[in-house]
Amino acid sequence: MSESKLLKGIVYGALVGGALTMMDRKTRDSVASKTRYVGNQIQYYCKNRQELKTTIEEQVTKWKSLYDQFASDATYLSQKVNEVKEITPQVKTLLTETKDAFVQSKEEYKSLVVPDADDSSIVKQ
């Protein structure tokens, strides 16, 4: 029972809202213009059904092409993400090894540049 009241309320609200918006002259002119345009299009395509069929087929082809392009782009991006996921641990390992090598080299260079306390006493004598 409440469903019928809800549906009636929605319909009445839409009708009242539509009627109120038609009080504006620009809105009325716009609606009238669009209605005439749609009416002319319907008449034209009723007389030229083959052109309507061709136009619809072109639109379907265009949207299929767009979908196919989007699907291939999504597949490509997915593959690249998977490649990055595979490469990330390798890069992390490489960076860790490089850091360790620099730390080790730094210690070796320090020992070469800064002599130990025992070595400096030998040089002073």
LUMROLUM-110474 format. One record per residue (C-alpha): residue number from 1; residue in three letters; x, y, z. Coordinates in Angstrom, 1 decimal, always signed. Each point is the difference from the previous one (the first is absolute). Layout:
N
NUM|ALA|X|Y|Z;
...
***
This chain:
125
1|MET|+0.0|+0.0|+0.0;
2|SER|+2.8|+2.4|+0.9;
3|GLU|+1.7|-0.7|-3.4;
4|SER|-2.9|+1.4|-1.9;
5|LYS|+0.1|+3.2|+2.1;
6|LEU|+3.8|+0.3|-0.6;
7|LEU|-0.3|-0.5|-3.7;
8|LYS|-3.0|+2.5|-0.2;
9|GLY|+2.0|+2.5|+2.0;
10|ILE|+3.0|-0.3|-2.3;
11|VAL|-2.1|+0.4|-3.1;
12|TYR|-1.9|+3.0|+1.4;
13|GLY|+3.2|+1.6|+1.2;
14|ALA|+1.5|-0.4|-3.5;
15|LEU|-3.1|+1.5|-1.6;
16|VAL|-0.1|+3.0|+2.4;
17|GLY|+3.8|+0.5|-0.4;
18|GLY|-0.2|-0.1|-3.8;
19|ALA|-2.9|+2.4|+0.0;
20|LEU|+1.8|+2.5|+2.3;
21|THR|+3.1|-0.1|-2.2;
22|MET|-2.1|+0.8|-3.1;
23|MET|-0.8|+3.4|+1.5;
24|ASP|+3.4|+1.2|-1.0;
25|ARG|+0.0|+1.3|-3.6;
26|LYS|+3.5|-1.2|-0.9;
27|THR|-0.9|-3.5|+1.2;
28|ARG|-3.2|+0.0|-2.1;
29|ASP|+1.9|+1.2|-3.1;
30|SER|+2.7|-2.6|+0.6;
31|VAL|-2.5|-2.9|+0.4;
32|ALA|-2.0|+1.1|-3.0;
33|SER|+3.2|+0.3|-2.2;
34|LYS|+1.2|-3.4|+1.1;
35|THR|-3.4|-1.6|-0.6;
36|ARG|-0.2|+1.4|-3.5;
37|TYR|+3.6|-1.2|-0.7;
38|VAL|-0.8|-3.5|+1.3;
39|GLY|-3.3|+0.0|-2.0;
40|ASN|+1.9|+0.9|-3.2;
41|GLN|+2.6|-2.7|+0.6;
42|ILE|-2.7|-2.6|+0.5;
43|GLN|-1.7|+1.0|-3.3;
44|TYR|+3.3|+0.0|-1.9;
45|TYR|+1.0|-3.4|+1.3;
46|CYS|-3.5|-1.4|-0.7;
47|LYS|+0.5|+0.9|-3.6;
48|ASN|+3.7|-1.1|-0.1;
49|ARG|+0.1|-3.2|+1.9;
50|GLN|+3.2|-1.3|-1.7;
51|GLU|+1.9|+3.2|+1.1;
52|LEU|-1.2|-0.6|+3.6;
53|LYS|+1.2|-3.6|-0.2;
54|THR|+3.4|+1.2|-1.3;
55|THR|+0.3|+2.6|+2.6;
56|ILE|-0.8|-2.5|+2.8;
57|GLU|+2.5|-2.5|-1.4;
58|GLU|+2.7|+2.7|-0.2;
59|GLN|-0.6|+0.9|+3.7;
60|VAL|+0.1|-3.6|+1.0;
61|THR|+3.3|-0.5|-1.8;
62|LYS|+1.4|+3.1|+1.6;
63|TRP|-1.0|-1.1|+3.5;
64|LYS|+1.3|-3.5|-0.6;
65|SER|+3.3|+1.4|-1.2;
66|LEU|+0.2|+2.2|+3.0;
67|TYR|-0.7|-2.9|+2.3;
68|ASP|+2.6|-2.2|-1.7;
69|GLN|+2.6|+2.8|+0.3;
70|PHE|-0.9|+0.4|+3.7;
71|ALA|+0.2|-3.7|+0.6;
72|SER|+3.4|-0.3|-1.7;
73|ASP|+1.3|+3.0|+2.0;
74|ALA|-1.2|-1.5|+3.2;
75|THR|+1.7|-3.3|-0.8;
76|TYR|+3.2|+1.8|-0.9;
77|LEU|-0.1|+2.0|+3.3;
78|SER|-0.7|-3.2|+1.9;
79|GLN|+3.1|-1.7|-1.6;
80|LYS|+2.2|+3.0|+0.8;
81|VAL|-1.2|+0.0|+3.6;
82|ASN|+0.8|-3.7|+0.3;
83|GLU|+3.5|+0.7|-1.5;
84|VAL|+0.6|+2.7|+2.6;
85|LYS|-1.1|-2.3|+2.7;
86|GLU|+2.6|-2.6|-1.2;
87|ILE|+2.8|+2.5|-0.4;
88|THR|-0.5|+1.8|+3.3;
89|PRO|+1.6|-2.8|+2.2;
90|GLN|+2.9|-0.2|-2.5;
91|VAL|+0.5|+3.8|+0.1;
92|LYS|-0.2|-0.1|+3.8;
93|THR|+2.7|-2.7|+0.2;
94|LEU|+2.2|+1.9|-2.5;
95|LEU|-0.3|+3.2|+2.1;
96|THR|+0.8|-1.8|+3.2;
97|GLU|+3.0|-1.6|-1.6;
98|THR|+1.2|+3.3|-1.4;
99|LYS|-0.4|+1.7|+3.4;
100|ASP|+1.9|-2.8|+1.7;
101|ALA|+2.8|+0.3|-2.6;
102|PHE|+0.2|+3.8|+0.6;
103|VAL|+0.1|-0.5|+3.7;
104|GLN|+2.8|-2.5|-0.4;
105|SER|+1.9|+2.2|-2.4;
106|LYS|-0.4|+2.9|+2.4;
107|GLU|+1.6|-2.0|+2.8;
108|GLU|+2.8|-1.1|-2.3;
109|TYR|+0.7|+3.6|-1.2;
110|LYS|+0.0|+1.2|+3.6;
111|SER|+2.6|-2.5|+0.9;
112|LEU|+2.1|+1.1|-2.9;
113|VAL|-0.3|+3.7|+0.5;
114|VAL|+0.0|+0.2|+3.8;
115|PRO|+2.9|-2.1|+1.4;
116|ASP|-0.4|-1.9|+3.2;
117|ALA|+1.5|+1.3|+3.2;
118|ASP|+2.8|-2.6|-0.1;
119|ASP|+0.9|+1.1|-3.6;
120|SER|+0.2|+3.7|+0.9;
121|SER|+2.5|-0.7|+2.8;
122|ILE|+2.2|-1.8|-2.4;
123|VAL|-0.1|+2.9|-2.5;
124|LYS|+0.9|+2.6|+2.7;
125|GLN|+3.2|-1.7|+1.1;
***
